[in-house]
Amino acid sequence: MAFVLTARLNQADPRCRLPSPSPALAVAVALVLWQMACVNPLKAAEQLSLGTVRGSPGTTVQVPLNLGAVTSQPAAVAMQADILFDARNLVSAAGVKGNLLPGQVIASSSRLSGTRRLLIYSMNNAPLPAGVLANFPFSVSSGTRGGSIPLLLTNVILANAAAGPVASAVTSGSIILGVLSPILARPDGNVDVFLNAGPGQPYVLQASTNFVQWVDIFTNTALVDILPLTDQDAHLYPHRFYRSVPTSIPSGVALSGVTLAANGTVSFQGVVAQAGKFILQGTTNLTTWVNLQTNTIGAGATPFTDSSSASFRTRFYRLLSTP
């Protein structure tokens, strides 16, 4: 069971603003979705995610929008969302239907730089199917350097046939650019590390200055066949070496797949061995911890997003089980 999300009435919430004009039917659907975003749903969430794909400068990649196994009743029949991206490095094009049913329509536009709004609906209120709903083309600028370009999936609203709200748990995506070396130095002296990985496998990334003493700096679970990590302390050393070690999660709880969006929002996966109730905590000093969320989640990976992370220079997270 996915963790629970609560939406509160908030005029500052972008979802409570009317969407840009669209074709007549799309406007009608969007108005229903807009009304639903401004209530207080507390339901099991559908898993909606953007894919993480490989790319290279000067090419166009297809980024899938995925809906997990449908669990809500009644099921979602329409949705609206925004994809935020770095317009300096990417050019977005209209989405292409994935496994949508006949009669289901996808419409999208990019009226604001760095934003693509999408709307999916149908004339007969057919439920949205699990799997790839659509693929979105992104052209990578030829001058883009290697690394990871985040794609933030936000302002997500799902509706059922009765115009009721369907809660969603959202995972953002990224485009990982191909590099000649698995380690890429940044201008600030820190480095990006790209590991070939097995999806779903936890890894420990270790660092050393002498090949004798190794220090654990990350424990993350790969979501796809490549695991990107950034060593923010690399600039403190004249040289540093890296290695990855496949591991298990002894405690049954881990955080992985951490991504930082352009607006400062942090997203990651909570990976647990057994379903239960968990508290997500945050801290800036590893001493004083603050409860951020209390959710019931199922075994496996569950997405979390800290929308307040931009207010802190640094923030650490942990996931604790609770009765």
Secondary structure, DSSP 8 states (H G I E B T S, - for coil): ---EEE----TTSGGGS------HHHHHHHHHHHHHHTS--EEE-EEEEE-EEEE-TT-EEEEEEEE-----SS-EEEEEEEEE--TTTEEE---EE-S--TTEEEEEE--STTEEEEEEEESS-----SEEEEEEEEEE-TT--SSEEEEEEEEEEEEETTS-EE-EEEE-EEEEE--SSSEEE-TTS-EEEEEE--TT-EEEEEEESSSSS-EEEEEEE-SSSEEEEEETTGGGSS--EEEEEE---TTSEEEEEEEE-TTS-EEEEEEESS-EEEEEEEESSSSS-EEEEEEEE-SEEEEEEETTGGG-S--EEEEEEE-
